[in-house]
Amino acid sequence: MTELERTLLDALERFERRQTEQQKALDDALSGLERVSGEYEQLSQQVSTLQQQLAVLRT
């Protein structure tokens, strides 16, 4: 293997590692967003229920 081939292979391996790291970061971010979205939906439903209960108490 020539020096150029080794250099290119090394660069390709570094590129692939960065791509893998970036994909993992994106996957982690998506997972976090999905979790937060689910929590927001749950809280939103709880607020609606509390608002309905408050409306009943006011009557």
PQR file with spaces between the fields and no chain letter, atoms N, CA, C, O and H, PARSE charges and radii, in Angstrom:
ATOM       1  N    MET     1       0.857   -1.175    0.000 -0.4000 1.5000
ATOM       2  CA   MET     1       0.000    0.000    0.000 -0.0000 2.0000
ATOM       3  C    MET     1       0.903    1.238    0.000  0.5500 1.7000
ATOM       4  O    MET     1       1.851    1.330    0.780 -0.5500 1.4000
ATOM       5  N    THR     2       0.600    2.155   -0.860 -0.4000 1.5000
ATOM       6  CA   THR     2       1.423    3.363   -0.967 -0.0000 2.0000
ATOM       7  C    THR     2       1.057    4.342    0.151  0.5500 1.7000
ATOM       8  O    THR     2       0.038    4.199    0.825 -0.5500 1.4000
ATOM       9  H    THR     2      -0.170    2.080   -1.494  0.4000 1.0000
ATOM      10  N    GLU     3       1.910    5.320    0.316 -0.4000 1.5000
ATOM      11  CA   GLU     3       1.671    6.367    1.315 -0.0000 2.0000
ATOM      12  C    GLU     3       0.364    7.106    1.020  0.5500 1.7000
ATOM      13  O    GLU     3      -0.395    7.424    1.935 -0.5500 1.4000
ATOM      14  H    GLU     3       2.739    5.436   -0.232  0.4000 1.0000
ATOM      15  N    LEU     4       0.108    7.376   -0.255 -0.4000 1.5000
ATOM      16  CA   LEU     4      -1.126    8.060   -0.642 -0.0000 2.0000
ATOM      17  C    LEU     4      -2.344    7.213   -0.283  0.5500 1.7000
ATOM      18  O    LEU     4      -3.335    7.730    0.233 -0.5500 1.4000
ATOM      19  H    LEU     4       0.725    7.118   -0.999  0.4000 1.0000
ATOM      20  N    GLU     5      -2.269    5.917   -0.556 -0.4000 1.5000
ATOM      21  CA   GLU     5      -3.386    5.032   -0.228 -0.0000 2.0000
ATOM      22  C    GLU     5      -3.631    4.992    1.280  0.5500 1.7000
ATOM      23  O    GLU     5      -4.776    5.011    1.730 -0.5500 1.4000
ATOM      24  H    GLU     5      -1.464    5.497   -0.975  0.4000 1.0000
ATOM      25  N    ARG     6      -2.547    4.938    2.055 -0.4000 1.5000
ATOM      26  CA   ARG     6      -2.685    4.930    3.515 -0.0000 2.0000
ATOM      27  C    ARG     6      -3.309    6.233    4.006  0.5500 1.7000
ATOM      28  O    ARG     6      -4.162    6.230    4.893 -0.5500 1.4000
ATOM      29  H    ARG     6      -1.616    4.923    1.690  0.4000 1.0000
ATOM      30  N    THR     7      -2.873    7.342    3.418 -0.4000 1.5000
ATOM      31  CA   THR     7      -3.410    8.648    3.804 -0.0000 2.0000
ATOM      32  C    THR     7      -4.893    8.743    3.474  0.5500 1.7000
ATOM      33  O    THR     7      -5.690    9.216    4.285 -0.5500 1.4000
ATOM      34  H    THR     7      -2.180    7.345    2.698  0.4000 1.0000
ATOM      35  N    LEU     8      -5.256    8.289    2.281 -0.4000 1.5000
ATOM      36  CA   LEU     8      -6.661    8.328    1.881 -0.0000 2.0000
ATOM      37  C    LEU     8      -7.517    7.402    2.743  0.5500 1.7000
ATOM      38  O    LEU     8      -8.632    7.758    3.123 -0.5500 1.4000
ATOM      39  H    LEU     8      -4.609    7.905    1.623  0.4000 1.0000
ATOM      40  N    LEU     9      -7.001    6.230    3.047 -0.4000 1.5000
ATOM      41  CA   LEU     9      -7.732    5.288    3.889 -0.0000 2.0000
ATOM      42  C    LEU     9      -7.922    5.858    5.291  0.5500 1.7000
ATOM      43  O    LEU     9      -8.998    5.734    5.876 -0.5500 1.4000
ATOM      44  H    LEU     9      -6.095    5.941    2.739  0.4000 1.0000
ATOM      45  N    ASP    10      -6.881    6.478    5.821 -0.4000 1.5000
ATOM      46  CA   ASP    10      -6.966    7.097    7.143 -0.0000 2.0000
ATOM      47  C    ASP    10      -8.005    8.220    7.144  0.5500 1.7000
ATOM      48  O    ASP    10      -8.800    8.339    8.076 -0.5500 1.4000
ATOM      49  H    ASP    10      -6.008    6.579    5.346  0.4000 1.0000
ATOM      50  N    ALA    11      -7.992    9.036    6.096 -0.4000 1.5000
ATOM      51  CA   ALA    11      -8.961   10.133    5.993 -0.0000 2.0000
ATOM      52  C    ALA    11     -10.382    9.582    5.897  0.5500 1.7000
ATOM      53  O    ALA    11     -11.302   10.121    6.512 -0.5500 1.4000
ATOM      54  H    ALA    11      -7.347    8.939    5.339  0.4000 1.0000
ATOM      55  N    LEU    12     -10.556    8.525    5.138 -0.4000 1.5000
ATOM      56  CA   LEU    12     -11.876    7.905    5.005 -0.0000 2.0000
ATOM      57  C    LEU    12     -12.349    7.347    6.345  0.5500 1.7000
ATOM      58  O    LEU    12     -13.517    7.505    6.701 -0.5500 1.4000
ATOM      59  H    LEU    12      -9.808    8.087    4.639  0.4000 1.0000
ATOM      60  N    GLU    13     -11.465    6.702    7.083 -0.4000 1.5000
ATOM      61  CA   GLU    13     -11.829    6.150    8.386 -0.0000 2.0000
ATOM      62  C    GLU    13     -12.217    7.259    9.362  0.5500 1.7000
ATOM      63  O    GLU    13     -13.179    7.111   10.115 -0.5500 1.4000
ATOM      64  H    GLU    13     -10.516    6.574    6.793  0.4000 1.0000
ATOM      65  N    ARG    14     -11.480    8.363    9.355 -0.4000 1.5000
ATOM      66  CA   ARG    14     -11.820    9.503   10.219 -0.0000 2.0000
ATOM      67  C    ARG    14     -13.181   10.073    9.836  0.5500 1.7000
ATOM      68  O    ARG    14     -14.000   10.392   10.698 -0.5500 1.4000
ATOM      69  H    ARG    14     -10.698    8.484    8.744  0.4000 1.0000
ATOM      70  N    PHE    15     -13.411   10.196    8.528 -0.4000 1.5000
ATOM      71  CA   PHE    15     -14.691   10.707    8.036 -0.0000 2.0000
ATOM      72  C    PHE    15     -15.839    9.807    8.495  0.5500 1.7000
ATOM      73  O    PHE    15     -16.869   10.294    8.961 -0.5500 1.4000
ATOM      74  H    PHE    15     -12.747    9.937    7.827  0.4000 1.0000
ATOM      75  N    GLU    16     -15.656    8.500    8.360 -0.4000 1.5000
ATOM      76  CA   GLU    16     -16.703    7.559    8.760 -0.0000 2.0000
ATOM      77  C    GLU    16     -16.963    7.621   10.259  0.5500 1.7000
ATOM      78  O    GLU    16     -18.111    7.525   10.692 -0.5500 1.4000
ATOM      79  H    GLU    16     -14.819    8.104    7.981  0.4000 1.0000
ATOM      80  N    ARG    17     -15.904    7.780   11.060 -0.4000 1.5000
ATOM      81  CA   ARG    17     -16.081    7.913   12.513 -0.0000 2.0000
ATOM      82  C    ARG    17     -16.876    9.166   12.848  0.5500 1.7000
ATOM      83  O    ARG    17     -17.770    9.135   13.693 -0.5500 1.4000
ATOM      84  H    ARG    17     -14.971    7.857   10.709  0.4000 1.0000
ATOM      85  N    ARG    18     -16.544   10.275   12.179 -0.4000 1.5000
ATOM      86  CA   ARG    18     -17.280   11.529   12.416 -0.0000 2.0000
ATOM      87  C    ARG    18     -18.739   11.371   12.012  0.5500 1.7000
ATOM      88  O    ARG    18     -19.636   11.839   12.713 -0.5500 1.4000
ATOM      89  H    ARG    18     -15.818   10.300   11.492  0.4000 1.0000
ATOM      90  N    GLN    19     -18.975   10.715   10.885 -0.4000 1.5000
ATOM      91  CA   GLN    19     -20.351   10.497   10.434 -0.0000 2.0000
ATOM      92  C    GLN    19     -21.130    9.673   11.467  0.5500 1.7000
ATOM      93  O    GLN    19     -22.281    9.980   11.778 -0.5500 1.4000
ATOM      94  H    GLN    19     -18.247   10.334   10.315  0.4000 1.0000
ATOM      95  N    THR    20     -20.495    8.635   11.989 -0.4000 1.5000
ATOM      96  CA   THR    20     -21.132    7.787   12.996 -0.0000 2.0000
ATOM      97  C    THR    20     -21.432    8.586   14.258  0.5500 1.7000
ATOM      98  O    THR    20     -22.517    8.468   14.828 -0.5500 1.4000
ATOM      99  H    THR    20     -19.560    8.386   11.737  0.4000 1.0000
ATOM     100  N    GLU    21     -20.470    9.402   14.695 -0.4000 1.5000
ATOM     101  CA   GLU    21     -20.676   10.230   15.885 -0.0000 2.0000
ATOM     102  C    GLU    21     -21.802   11.235   15.664  0.5500 1.7000
ATOM     103  O    GLU    21     -22.622   11.457   16.554 -0.5500 1.4000
ATOM     104  H    GLU    21     -19.589    9.498   14.232  0.4000 1.0000
ATOM     105  N    GLN    22     -21.842   11.837   14.488 -0.4000 1.5000
ATOM     106  CA   GLN    22     -22.893   12.807   14.192 -0.0000 2.0000
ATOM     107  C    GLN    22     -24.256   12.130   14.131  0.5500 1.7000
ATOM     108  O    GLN    22     -25.247   12.690   14.598 -0.5500 1.4000
ATOM     109  H    GLN    22     -21.175   11.657   13.765  0.4000 1.0000
ATOM     110  N    GLN    23     -24.313   10.936   13.561 -0.4000 1.5000
ATOM     111  CA   GLN    23     -25.584   10.212   13.499 -0.0000 2.0000
ATOM     112  C    GLN    23     -26.064    9.859   14.896  0.5500 1.7000
ATOM     113  O    GLN    23     -27.255    9.963   15.191 -0.5500 1.4000
ATOM     114  H    GLN    23     -23.508   10.481   13.181  0.4000 1.0000
ATOM     115  N    LYS    24     -25.137    9.440   15.764 -0.4000 1.5000
ATOM     116  CA   LYS    24     -25.520    9.124   17.141 -0.0000 2.0000
ATOM     117  C    LYS    24     -26.035   10.372   17.842  0.5500 1.7000
ATOM     118  O    LYS    24     -27.028   10.306   18.568 -0.5500 1.4000
ATOM     119  H    LYS    24     -24.170    9.356   15.524  0.4000 1.0000
ATOM     120  N    ALA    25     -25.378   11.507   17.637 -0.4000 1.5000
ATOM     121  CA   ALA    25     -25.832   12.759   18.248 -0.0000 2.0000
ATOM     122  C    ALA    25     -27.228   13.127   17.750  0.5500 1.7000
ATOM     123  O    ALA    25     -28.075   13.557   18.533 -0.5500 1.4000
ATOM     124  H    ALA    25     -24.572   11.561   17.048  0.4000 1.0000
ATOM     125  N    LEU    26     -27.466   12.961   16.462 -0.4000 1.5000
ATOM     126  CA   LEU    26     -28.800   13.241   15.911 -0.0000 2.0000
ATOM     127  C    LEU    26     -29.848   12.286   16.480  0.5500 1.7000
ATOM     128  O    LEU    26     -30.957   12.703   16.815 -0.5500 1.4000
ATOM     129  H    LEU    26     -26.778   12.612   15.826  0.4000 1.0000
ATOM     130  N    ASP    27     -29.497   11.016   16.587 -0.4000 1.5000
ATOM     131  CA   ASP    27     -30.422   10.030   17.153 -0.0000 2.0000
ATOM     132  C    ASP    27     -30.753   10.369   18.606  0.5500 1.7000
ATOM     133  O    ASP    27     -31.907   10.273   19.025 -0.5500 1.4000
ATOM     134  H    ASP    27     -28.596   10.677   16.316  0.4000 1.0000
ATOM     135  N    ASP    28     -29.728   10.770   19.377 -0.4000 1.5000
ATOM     136  CA   ASP    28     -29.942   11.152   20.772 -0.0000 2.0000
ATOM     137  C    ASP    28     -30.837   12.383   20.866  0.5500 1.7000
ATOM     138  O    ASP    28     -31.724   12.450   21.717 -0.5500 1.4000
ATOM     139  H    ASP    28     -28.791   10.848   19.037  0.4000 1.0000
ATOM     140  N    ALA    29     -30.600   13.358   19.988 -0.4000 1.5000
ATOM     141  CA   ALA    29     -31.418   14.574   19.987 -0.0000 2.0000
ATOM     142  C    ALA    29     -32.866   14.244   19.639  0.5500 1.7000
ATOM     143  O    ALA    29     -33.789   14.765   20.265 -0.5500 1.4000
ATOM     144  H    ALA    29     -29.879   13.304   19.297  0.4000 1.0000
ATOM     145  N    LEU    30     -33.066   13.393   18.656 -0.4000 1.5000
ATOM     146  CA   LEU    30     -34.422   12.999   18.269 -0.0000 2.0000
ATOM     147  C    LEU    30     -35.114   12.273   19.413  0.5500 1.7000
ATOM     148  O    LEU    30     -36.291   12.514   19.684 -0.5500 1.4000
ATOM     149  H    LEU    30     -32.316   12.970   18.147  0.4000 1.0000
ATOM     150  N    SER    31     -34.402   11.403   20.070 -0.4000 1.5000
ATOM     151  CA   SER    31     -34.968   10.675   21.204 -0.0000 2.0000
ATOM     152  C    SER    31     -35.386   11.649   22.305  0.5500 1.7000
ATOM     153  O    SER    31     -36.457   11.509   22.895 -0.5500 1.4000
ATOM     154  H    SER    31     -33.447   11.207   19.850  0.4000 1.0000
ATOM     155  N    GLY    32     -34.540   12.625   22.572 -0.4000 1.5000
ATOM     156  CA   GLY    32     -34.873   13.635   23.574 -0.0000 2.0000
ATOM     157  C    GLY    32     -36.088   14.448   23.183  0.5500 1.7000
ATOM     158  O    GLY    32     -36.951   14.726   24.016 -0.5500 1.4000
ATOM     159  H    GLY    32     -33.670   12.739   22.092  0.4000 1.0000
ATOM     160  N    LEU    33     -36.159   14.831   21.920 -0.4000 1.5000
ATOM     161  CA   LEU    33     -37.317   15.594   21.450 -0.0000 2.0000
ATOM     162  C    LEU    33     -38.605   14.786   21.555  0.5500 1.7000
ATOM     163  O    LEU    33     -39.649   15.317   21.934 -0.5500 1.4000
ATOM     164  H    LEU    33     -35.459   14.605   21.243  0.4000 1.0000
ATOM     165  N    GLU    34     -38.529   13.513   21.222 -0.4000 1.5000
ATOM     166  CA   GLU    34     -39.711   12.658   21.319 -0.0000 2.0000
ATOM     167  C    GLU    34     -40.165   12.526   22.770  0.5500 1.7000
ATOM     168  O    GLU    34     -41.363   12.543   23.053 -0.5500 1.4000
ATOM     169  H    GLU    34     -37.681   13.082   20.914  0.4000 1.0000
ATOM     170  N    ARG    35     -39.206   12.393   23.689 -0.4000 1.5000
ATOM     171  CA   ARG    35     -39.537   12.280   25.111 -0.0000 2.0000
ATOM     172  C    ARG    35     -40.191   13.566   25.609  0.5500 1.7000
ATOM     173  O    ARG    35     -41.223   13.526   26.279 -0.5500 1.4000
ATOM     174  H    ARG    35     -38.232   12.379   23.459  0.4000 1.0000
ATOM     175  N    VAL    36     -39.585   14.707   25.277 -0.4000 1.5000
ATOM     176  CA   VAL    36     -40.125   15.996   25.711 -0.0000 2.0000
ATOM     177  C    VAL    36     -41.503   16.233   25.106  0.5500 1.7000
ATOM     178  O    VAL    36     -42.397   16.753   25.773 -0.5500 1.4000
ATOM     179  H    VAL    36     -38.747   14.740   24.732  0.4000 1.0000
ATOM     180  N    SER    37     -41.672   15.856   23.855 -0.4000 1.5000
ATOM     181  CA   SER    37     -42.969   16.013   23.200 -0.0000 2.0000
ATOM     182  C    SER    37     -44.040   15.195   23.918  0.5500 1.7000
ATOM     183  O    SER    37     -45.156   15.670   24.125 -0.5500 1.4000
ATOM     184  H    SER    37     -40.945   15.433   23.313  0.4000 1.0000
ATOM     185  N    GLY    38     -43.700   13.980   24.291 -0.4000 1.5000
ATOM     186  CA   GLY    38     -44.636   13.132   25.025 -0.0000 2.0000
ATOM     187  C    GLY    38     -44.982   13.722   26.384  0.5500 1.7000
ATOM     188  O    GLY    38     -46.140   13.701   26.799 -0.5500 1.4000
ATOM     189  H    GLY    38     -42.793   13.594   24.123  0.4000 1.0000
ATOM     190  N    GLU    39     -43.973   14.248   27.076 -0.4000 1.5000
ATOM     191  CA   GLU    39     -44.211   14.878   28.372 -0.0000 2.0000
ATOM     192  C    GLU    39     -45.082   16.118   28.214  0.5500 1.7000
ATOM     193  O    GLU    39     -45.967   16.361   29.034 -0.5500 1.4000
ATOM     194  H    GLU    39     -43.032   14.265   26.739  0.4000 1.0000
ATOM     195  N    TYR    40     -44.841   16.897   27.175 -0.4000 1.5000
ATOM     196  CA   TYR    40     -45.642   18.095   26.926 -0.0000 2.0000
ATOM     197  C    TYR    40     -47.099   17.718   26.681  0.5500 1.7000
ATOM     198  O    TYR    40     -48.007   18.361   27.206 -0.5500 1.4000
ATOM     199  H    TYR    40     -44.122   16.700   26.509  0.4000 1.0000
ATOM     200  N    GLU    41     -47.318   16.690   25.895 -0.4000 1.5000
ATOM     201  CA   GLU    41     -48.686   16.243   25.603 -0.0000 2.0000
ATOM     202  C    GLU    41     -49.390   15.810   26.881  0.5500 1.7000
ATOM     203  O    GLU    41     -50.557   16.137   27.098 -0.5500 1.4000
ATOM     204  H    GLU    41     -46.580   16.168   25.468  0.4000 1.0000
ATOM     205  N    GLN    42     -48.677   15.077   27.719 -0.4000 1.5000
ATOM     206  CA   GLN    42     -49.261   14.618   28.982 -0.0000 2.0000
ATOM     207  C    GLN    42     -49.610   15.810   29.875  0.5500 1.7000
ATOM     208  O    GLN    42     -50.696   15.853   30.453 -0.5500 1.4000
ATOM     209  H    GLN    42     -47.729   14.812   27.542  0.4000 1.0000
ATOM     210  N    LEU    43     -48.707   16.766   29.989 -0.4000 1.5000
ATOM     211  CA   LEU    43     -48.975   17.954   30.804 -0.0000 2.0000
ATOM     212  C    LEU    43     -50.121   18.771   30.233  0.5500 1.7000
ATOM     213  O    LEU    43     -50.937   19.306   30.983 -0.5500 1.4000
ATOM     214  H    LEU    43     -47.825   16.731   29.519  0.4000 1.0000
ATOM     215  N    SER    44     -50.187   18.869   28.928 -0.4000 1.5000
ATOM     216  CA   SER    44     -51.263   19.604   28.278 -0.0000 2.0000
ATOM     217  C    SER    44     -52.620   18.978   28.609  0.5500 1.7000
ATOM     218  O    SER    44     -53.591   19.690   28.863 -0.5500 1.4000
ATOM     219  H    SER    44     -49.524   18.434   28.319  0.4000 1.0000
ATOM     220  N    GLN    45     -52.679   17.664   28.606 -0.4000 1.5000
ATOM     221  CA   GLN    45     -53.922   16.972   28.950 -0.0000 2.0000
ATOM     222  C    GLN    45     -54.284   17.204   30.417  0.5500 1.7000
ATOM     223  O    GLN    45     -55.455   17.381   30.753 -0.5500 1.4000
ATOM     224  H    GLN    45     -51.889   17.086   28.400  0.4000 1.0000
ATOM     225  N    GLN    46     -53.271   17.202   31.286 -0.4000 1.5000
ATOM     226  CA   GLN    46     -53.526   17.452   32.703 -0.0000 2.0000
ATOM     227  C    GLN    46     -54.052   18.869   32.919  0.5500 1.7000
ATOM     228  O    GLN    46     -54.960   19.075   33.723 -0.5500 1.4000
ATOM     229  H    GLN    46     -52.320   17.058   31.012  0.4000 1.0000
ATOM     230  N    VAL    47     -53.494   19.837   32.213 -0.4000 1.5000
ATOM     231  CA   VAL    47     -53.960   21.220   32.317 -0.0000 2.0000
ATOM     232  C    VAL    47     -55.410   21.317   31.863  0.5500 1.7000
ATOM     233  O    VAL    47     -56.217   21.985   32.510 -0.5500 1.4000
ATOM     234  H    VAL    47     -52.756   19.670   31.560  0.4000 1.0000
ATOM     235  N    SER    48     -55.746   20.667   30.772 -0.4000 1.5000
ATOM     236  CA   SER    48     -57.131   20.681   30.285 -0.0000 2.0000
ATOM     237  C    SER    48     -58.079   20.101   31.324  0.5500 1.7000
ATOM     238  O    SER    48     -59.151   20.653   31.573 -0.5500 1.4000
ATOM     239  H    SER    48     -55.090   20.124   30.246  0.4000 1.0000
ATOM     240  N    THR    49     -57.686   18.992   31.927 -0.4000 1.5000
ATOM     241  CA   THR    49     -58.514   18.370   32.964 -0.0000 2.0000
ATOM     242  C    THR    49     -58.691   19.311   34.146  0.5500 1.7000
ATOM     243  O    THR    49     -59.799   19.463   34.661 -0.5500 1.4000
ATOM     244  H    THR    49     -56.815   18.543   31.725  0.4000 1.0000
ATOM     245  N    LEU    50     -57.608   19.940   34.577 -0.4000 1.5000
ATOM     246  CA   LEU    50     -57.690   20.871   35.703 -0.0000 2.0000
ATOM     247  C    LEU    50     -58.548   22.082   35.370  0.5500 1.7000
ATOM     248  O    LEU    50     -59.287   22.575   36.223 -0.5500 1.4000
ATOM     249  H    LEU    50     -56.708   19.816   34.159  0.4000 1.0000
ATOM     250  N    GLN    51     -58.457   22.562   34.142 -0.4000 1.5000
ATOM     251  CA   GLN    51     -59.294   23.696   33.731 -0.0000 2.0000
ATOM     252  C    GLN    51     -60.770   23.316   33.757  0.5500 1.7000
ATOM     253  O    GLN    51     -61.614   24.114   34.167 -0.5500 1.4000
ATOM     254  H    GLN    51     -57.858   22.162   33.449  0.4000 1.0000
ATOM     255  N    GLN    52     -61.078   22.110   33.321 -0.4000 1.5000
ATOM     256  CA   GLN    52     -62.468   21.643   33.350 -0.0000 2.0000
ATOM     257  C    GLN    52     -62.965   21.510   34.787  0.5500 1.7000
ATOM     258  O    GLN    52     -64.093   21.893   35.096 -0.5500 1.4000
ATOM     259  H    GLN    52     -60.394   21.462   32.988  0.4000 1.0000
ATOM     260  N    GLN    53     -62.122   20.968   35.661 -0.4000 1.5000
ATOM     261  CA   GLN    53     -62.505   20.827   37.065 -0.0000 2.0000
ATOM     262  C    GLN    53     -62.713   22.192   37.711  0.5500 1.7000
ATOM     263  O    GLN    53     -63.644   22.372   38.496 -0.5500 1.4000
ATOM     264  H    GLN    53     -61.206   20.658   35.409  0.4000 1.0000
ATOM     265  N    LEU    54     -61.864   23.140   37.391 -0.4000 1.5000
ATOM     266  CA   LEU    54     -62.000   24.495   37.918 -0.0000 2.0000
ATOM     267  C    LEU    54     -63.294   25.133   37.439  0.5500 1.7000
ATOM     268  O    LEU    54     -63.979   25.805   38.210 -0.5500 1.4000
ATOM     269  H    LEU    54     -61.107   22.994   36.753  0.4000 1.0000
ATOM     270  N    ALA    55     -63.627   24.931   36.187 -0.4000 1.5000
ATOM     271  CA   ALA    55     -64.874   25.478   35.644 -0.0000 2.0000
ATOM     272  C    ALA    55     -66.078   24.896   36.377  0.5500 1.7000
ATOM     273  O    ALA    55     -67.044   25.611   36.641 -0.5500 1.4000
ATOM     274  H    ALA    55     -63.070   24.386   35.561  0.4000 1.0000
ATOM     275  N    VAL    56     -66.030   23.610   36.707 -0.4000 1.5000
ATOM     276  CA   VAL    56     -67.124   22.976   37.449 -0.0000 2.0000
ATOM     277  C    VAL    56     -67.212   23.564   38.853  0.5500 1.7000
ATOM     278  O    VAL    56     -68.309   23.834   39.342 -0.5500 1.4000
ATOM     279  H    VAL    56     -65.245   23.029   36.492  0.4000 1.0000
ATOM     280  N    LEU    57     -66.079   23.764   39.499 -0.4000 1.5000
ATOM     281  CA   LEU    57     -66.071   24.314   40.856 -0.0000 2.0000
ATOM     282  C    LEU    57     -66.595   25.742   40.894  0.5500 1.7000
ATOM     283  O    LEU    57     -67.178   26.160   41.894 -0.5500 1.4000
ATOM     284  H    LEU    57     -65.188   23.545   39.101  0.4000 1.0000
ATOM     285  N    ARG    58     -66.399   26.481   39.835 -0.4000 1.5000
ATOM     286  CA   ARG    58     -66.835   27.878   39.784 -0.0000 2.0000
ATOM     287  C    ARG    58     -68.341   28.002   39.577  0.5500 1.7000
ATOM     288  O    ARG    58     -68.910   29.068   39.812 -0.5500 1.4000
ATOM     289  H    ARG    58     -65.925   26.141   39.022  0.4000 1.0000
ATOM     290  N    THR    59     -68.989   26.929   39.142 -0.4000 1.5000
ATOM     291  CA   THR    59     -70.435   27.013   38.881 -0.0000 2.0000
ATOM     292  C    THR    59     -71.234   26.613   40.099  0.5500 1.7000
ATOM     293  O    THR    59     -72.464   26.623   40.061 -0.5500 1.4000
ATOM     294  H    THR    59     -68.526   26.063   38.951  0.4000 1.0000
